Amino acid sequence: MRTDLLNPDELLASDGAAATAPGRRGVGEVRGPRELPRGYAHPHASEEARRIAEDGLVLRAQVGSGVHGTAVSGQDDRDEMGICLEPREFVTGLARVPAGTSATSRRAEFEQYQRHTAWDRDGGLRNRSGAGDLDVVVYSARKWARLALAGNPTVLLLLFVPDEEVVYRDAAGAELVENAHRFVSRLAAQRFLGYLRSQRAAMTGSAGAHTNRPELVAEHGYDTKFAMHALRLGVQGVELLTTGRITLPVPQPARERLRAVRRGEVPLEQVVRAVAAAEERLEALRQSPAVPAEPDRAWVDDWLHRAHAAYWARG
């Protein structure tokens, strides 16, 4: 194992720009494919939900290890996330979608279309995604906005994906990306901390935590994928809260540090120290007056109203 990789000061470095800096300008449209995998017998995977997600799509991109630059060749699936606008009757009325393709009477509010191609193999919903599989979720714009305003690290990532990893983006999606800085707040610091702590607990097998990768624990003494994600959350959380952005893929040399952890090349003791340093930085930012206390909810409300109104007007 290597013992010279995880210098916390280097790993968590940022350029110190203000978190309220203006957002990215000149974001263009990407008119890629809108098609999603067919429906499935899962509560969020009915054919009607798929049609809503495809028709109202405003943004869809890769968000997993591939876009972070931390993927290990031949081992990772492809994770995609998207945002869609809903038909009028689902926003102003009481319309519902079937709770999966096997539902005959149960109906649910439309919140997302979620599909894993691993389900198509023998074993169905029990299958773990692996190399070559696609995991995709398309959230309703309203649900995505609620999660993003609360600082959810997973959904915020969608706003910073480089153009080459964007599958689809229309004018409404481009406007959202241009205004990513409006979602930065101390609430995000709290969420990054929570996610980091859960990944740290899982990587070490703390009480109440579990891993679905026992083979990694057997080989390296800890779950290296959880460990890598704990550190990644620290790196990206610190960057977001100090600069107002997340650079993708993770810049060097931090990217190689994370990949070394993923490969099990770094002793657990060193990983634990680096994660603790990241936690300390995030805790300080959570209390920093330099970080906005709240996101710009008024702008997000206005975007949701305008985007839906324009979508409905197009018929």
C-alpha positions as CSV (number, residue, x, y, z in Angstrom):
1,M,0.0,0.0,0.0
2,R,1.1,3.6,-0.7
3,T,1.5,5.9,2.3
4,D,2.2,9.3,0.6
5,L,-1.0,10.2,-1.1
6,L,-3.5,11.9,1.3
7,N,-2.2,15.2,2.3
8,P,-5.4,16.9,3.5
9,D,-4.3,20.5,2.7
10,E,-3.5,19.5,-0.9
11,L,-6.6,17.3,-1.2
12,L,-9.0,20.0,0.0
13,A,-7.4,23.0,-1.7
14,S,-9.6,25.5,-3.5
15,D,-8.9,28.9,-5.1
16,G,-10.8,30.7,-2.4
17,A,-13.3,32.5,-4.7
18,A,-16.5,33.7,-3.1
19,A,-19.3,31.2,-2.9
20,T,-21.7,33.9,-4.2
21,A,-19.7,34.4,-7.4
22,P,-21.8,34.8,-10.6
23,G,-22.7,31.5,-12.3
24,R,-21.6,30.1,-15.6
25,R,-22.6,32.1,-18.7
26,G,-23.2,31.1,-22.3
27,V,-24.6,27.6,-21.6
28,G,-25.9,26.2,-24.8
29,E,-28.5,23.6,-25.6
30,V,-27.6,19.9,-26.2
31,R,-30.2,18.2,-28.4
32,G,-29.3,14.6,-27.7
33,P,-31.5,11.5,-27.3
34,R,-34.5,11.7,-25.0
35,E,-35.5,8.0,-25.1
36,L,-35.5,6.1,-21.8
37,P,-35.5,2.4,-21.1
38,R,-39.0,0.9,-21.3
39,G,-41.2,0.7,-18.2
40,Y,-40.9,-2.0,-15.5
41,A,-42.8,-3.5,-12.6
42,H,-41.4,-1.0,-10.1
43,P,-43.4,1.9,-8.4
44,H,-41.4,4.6,-10.2
45,A,-41.1,2.9,-13.6
46,S,-44.6,2.8,-15.3
47,E,-44.9,3.5,-19.0
48,E,-46.9,6.6,-18.3
49,A,-44.1,7.9,-16.0
50,R,-41.6,7.2,-18.7
51,R,-43.6,9.2,-21.3
52,I,-43.9,12.2,-18.9
53,A,-40.1,12.1,-18.3
54,E,-39.3,11.9,-22.0
55,D,-41.7,14.6,-23.2
56,G,-40.9,17.1,-20.4
57,L,-37.1,16.5,-20.3
58,V,-35.1,19.7,-19.8
59,L,-31.8,18.2,-18.6
60,R,-30.1,14.8,-18.6
61,A,-26.4,13.9,-17.9
62,Q,-24.0,11.4,-16.6
63,V,-23.5,11.8,-12.8
64,G,-21.6,8.7,-11.6
65,S,-18.0,7.8,-11.3
66,G,-17.4,8.3,-15.0
67,V,-18.1,12.1,-14.7
68,H,-16.1,12.4,-11.5
69,G,-13.1,10.7,-13.2
70,T,-12.9,8.1,-10.4
71,A,-14.2,5.1,-12.3
72,V,-12.1,2.0,-12.4
73,S,-12.0,0.5,-15.9
74,G,-14.4,-2.4,-16.5
75,Q,-16.0,-2.2,-13.0
76,D,-18.6,0.7,-13.1
77,D,-22.1,1.1,-14.4
78,R,-23.3,4.3,-16.0
79,D,-25.4,6.6,-13.7
80,E,-27.5,9.3,-15.3
81,M,-29.9,11.9,-13.8
82,G,-32.4,14.1,-15.4
83,I,-35.1,16.8,-14.8
84,C,-38.4,17.0,-16.5
85,L,-41.4,19.3,-16.5
86,E,-44.8,17.8,-15.7
87,P,-48.1,18.1,-17.7
88,R,-50.5,20.7,-16.4
89,E,-52.9,18.1,-14.9
90,F,-50.1,16.8,-12.7
91,V,-49.3,20.2,-11.3
92,T,-52.6,22.1,-11.1
93,G,-54.8,19.0,-10.9
94,L,-54.9,15.6,-9.2
95,A,-53.6,13.4,-12.0
96,R,-51.6,10.3,-11.0
97,V,-49.5,7.6,-12.7
98,P,-49.7,3.8,-12.3
99,A,-47.4,2.5,-9.6
100,G,-45.3,0.4,-12.0
101,T,-46.3,-1.7,-15.1
102,S,-47.8,-4.4,-13.0
103,A,-50.1,-2.1,-11.0
104,T,-53.8,-2.5,-11.9
105,S,-55.4,-0.1,-9.4
106,R,-52.6,1.5,-7.4
107,R,-51.7,5.0,-8.6
108,A,-49.1,7.4,-7.3
109,E,-48.0,11.1,-7.7
110,F,-45.4,11.5,-10.4
111,E,-42.1,12.4,-8.8
112,Q,-39.6,10.6,-10.9
113,Y,-39.0,7.9,-13.5
114,Q,-36.4,5.5,-12.2
115,R,-34.9,2.6,-14.2
116,H,-32.0,0.2,-13.9
117,T,-31.2,-2.0,-16.9
118,A,-29.8,-4.6,-14.5
119,W,-33.4,-5.4,-13.7
120,D,-33.8,-6.9,-17.2
121,R,-31.6,-9.9,-16.3
122,D,-32.7,-13.0,-14.4
123,G,-33.2,-11.9,-10.8
124,G,-34.9,-8.7,-11.6
125,L,-35.0,-6.1,-8.8
126,R,-32.5,-8.1,-6.8
127,N,-29.7,-7.6,-9.3
128,R,-26.8,-5.2,-8.5
129,S,-25.8,-2.9,-11.3
130,G,-22.4,-3.7,-12.8
131,A,-20.2,-2.9,-15.8
132,G,-22.2,-1.9,-18.8
133,D,-25.5,-1.3,-16.9
134,L,-27.4,2.0,-17.0
135,D,-29.0,3.4,-13.9
136,V,-31.1,6.5,-14.8
137,V,-33.5,8.6,-12.8
138,V,-35.4,11.6,-14.1
139,Y,-37.0,13.7,-11.4
140,S,-39.9,16.1,-11.8
141,A,-38.5,19.6,-11.7
142,R,-40.4,20.3,-8.5
143,K,-39.0,17.4,-6.6
144,W,-35.5,18.0,-8.0
145,A,-35.8,21.7,-6.9
146,R,-36.8,20.7,-3.4
147,L,-33.9,18.4,-3.0
148,A,-31.4,20.9,-4.5
149,L,-32.6,23.8,-2.3
150,A,-32.0,21.5,0.7
151,G,-28.4,21.1,-0.5
152,N,-28.6,17.4,-1.6
153,P,-25.1,16.7,-3.0
154,T,-26.3,14.1,-5.5
155,V,-28.8,16.3,-7.3
156,L,-26.7,19.4,-7.2
157,L,-24.0,17.6,-9.1
158,L,-26.2,17.7,-12.2
159,L,-25.7,21.5,-12.5
160,F,-21.9,21.1,-13.0
161,V,-21.6,18.3,-15.5
162,P,-19.3,19.3,-18.5
163,D,-21.0,19.6,-21.9
164,E,-19.4,16.4,-23.2
165,E,-21.2,14.3,-20.5
166,V,-24.6,16.0,-21.1
167,V,-27.1,13.8,-22.9
168,Y,-29.8,16.4,-23.3
169,R,-30.3,20.1,-22.4
170,D,-32.9,22.5,-23.7
171,A,-33.2,26.3,-23.0
172,A,-34.9,25.8,-19.6
173,G,-32.1,23.4,-18.6
174,A,-29.4,25.8,-19.8
175,E,-30.9,28.6,-17.7
176,L,-30.9,26.4,-14.6
177,V,-27.2,25.5,-15.2
178,E,-26.3,29.1,-15.6
179,N,-27.8,29.8,-12.2
180,A,-26.3,27.0,-10.3
181,H,-24.8,29.4,-7.7
182,R,-28.3,30.2,-6.5
183,F,-28.4,26.8,-4.8
184,V,-25.3,27.3,-2.7
185,S,-26.0,27.7,1.1
186,R,-25.1,26.5,4.5
187,L,-27.8,23.9,4.0
188,A,-25.6,22.3,1.4
189,A,-22.8,22.2,3.9
190,Q,-25.0,20.3,6.3
191,R,-26.1,17.8,3.6
192,F,-22.5,17.2,2.4
193,L,-21.5,16.5,6.0
194,G,-24.4,14.1,6.5
195,Y,-23.5,12.2,3.3
196,L,-19.8,12.1,4.1
197,R,-20.5,10.7,7.6
198,S,-22.8,8.0,6.2
199,Q,-20.1,6.9,3.7
200,R,-17.4,7.0,6.4
201,A,-19.6,4.8,8.7
202,A,-20.2,2.3,5.8
203,M,-16.5,2.1,4.8
204,T,-15.5,1.0,8.3
205,G,-18.5,-1.1,9.2
206,S,-19.6,1.0,12.1
207,A,-22.6,-0.1,14.1
208,G,-25.8,0.2,12.0
209,A,-23.9,0.5,8.7
210,H,-23.6,-2.1,6.1
211,T,-21.7,-2.8,2.8
212,N,-23.0,-4.6,-0.2
213,R,-19.4,-5.1,-1.3
214,P,-17.9,-7.6,1.2
215,E,-15.3,-8.6,-1.4
216,L,-13.7,-5.2,-1.1
217,V,-13.6,-5.5,2.7
218,A,-12.1,-9.0,2.5
219,E,-9.4,-7.8,0.1
220,H,-8.5,-4.3,1.5
221,G,-9.8,-4.3,5.0
222,Y,-12.4,-1.6,4.3
223,D,-15.0,-0.8,1.6
224,T,-12.8,1.2,-0.8
225,K,-15.7,2.5,-2.8
226,F,-17.4,4.0,0.2
227,A,-14.1,5.4,1.3
228,M,-13.5,7.1,-2.1
229,H,-17.0,8.6,-2.0
230,A,-16.5,9.9,1.5
231,L,-13.4,11.8,0.4
232,R,-15.0,12.9,-2.9
233,L,-17.8,14.5,-0.9
234,G,-15.3,16.3,1.2
235,V,-13.4,17.6,-1.9
236,Q,-16.5,18.7,-3.8
237,G,-18.3,20.1,-0.8
238,V,-15.4,22.3,0.1
239,E,-15.0,23.5,-3.5
240,L,-18.8,24.2,-3.8
241,L,-19.0,26.2,-0.6
242,T,-15.8,28.2,-1.2
243,T,-16.1,28.9,-5.0
244,G,-19.8,28.3,-5.9
245,R,-19.0,25.5,-8.3
246,I,-18.0,21.8,-8.6
247,T,-15.2,21.1,-11.1
248,L,-15.9,17.8,-13.1
249,P,-14.0,15.6,-13.4
250,V,-12.3,16.1,-10.0
251,P,-9.1,18.1,-10.8
252,Q,-5.7,16.6,-10.4
253,P,-4.0,15.7,-8.1
254,A,-7.1,15.0,-6.0
255,R,-8.5,12.7,-8.7
256,E,-5.6,10.4,-8.6
257,R,-5.7,10.4,-4.8
258,L,-9.3,9.3,-4.9
259,R,-8.6,6.6,-7.5
260,A,-5.8,5.2,-5.4
261,V,-8.2,4.9,-2.5
262,R,-10.8,3.2,-4.8
263,R,-8.1,0.7,-5.8
264,G,-7.3,-0.1,-2.2
265,E,-3.7,1.4,-2.4
266,V,-4.0,3.6,0.7
267,P,-4.1,2.3,4.3
268,L,-7.3,2.7,6.2
269,E,-5.7,4.8,8.9
270,Q,-4.6,7.4,6.4
271,V,-8.0,7.4,4.7
272,V,-9.7,8.0,8.1
273,R,-7.5,10.9,8.9
274,A,-8.2,12.5,5.5
275,V,-11.9,12.1,5.9
276,A,-11.7,13.6,9.4
277,A,-9.9,16.6,7.9
278,A,-12.6,17.0,5.2
279,E,-15.3,16.8,7.9
280,E,-13.6,19.5,9.9
281,R,-13.4,21.8,6.9
282,L,-17.1,21.3,6.0
283,E,-18.1,21.9,9.6
284,A,-16.3,25.2,9.6
285,L,-18.0,26.2,6.3
286,R,-21.4,25.2,7.7
287,Q,-20.9,28.0,10.3
288,S,-19.1,30.5,8.0
289,P,-20.8,33.9,7.4
290,A,-19.1,33.9,4.0
291,V,-21.5,31.2,2.8
292,P,-25.2,32.2,2.3
293,A,-27.5,31.0,5.0
294,E,-30.2,30.1,2.5
295,P,-30.4,29.4,-1.2
296,D,-32.3,31.8,-3.6
297,R,-35.7,30.2,-3.3
298,A,-37.5,33.2,-5.0
299,W,-35.4,32.7,-8.2
300,V,-36.1,28.9,-8.2
301,D,-39.8,29.5,-7.7
302,D,-39.8,31.9,-10.6
303,W,-37.9,29.4,-12.9
304,L,-40.3,26.6,-12.1
305,H,-43.3,28.9,-12.9
306,R,-41.9,30.2,-16.2
307,A,-40.5,26.8,-17.3
308,H,-43.8,25.0,-16.7
309,A,-45.9,27.8,-18.3
310,A,-43.8,27.8,-21.4
311,Y,-44.0,24.0,-21.6
312,W,-47.7,24.0,-21.3
313,A,-48.0,26.7,-23.9
314,R,-46.2,24.6,-26.4
315,G,-49.0,22.0,-26.1
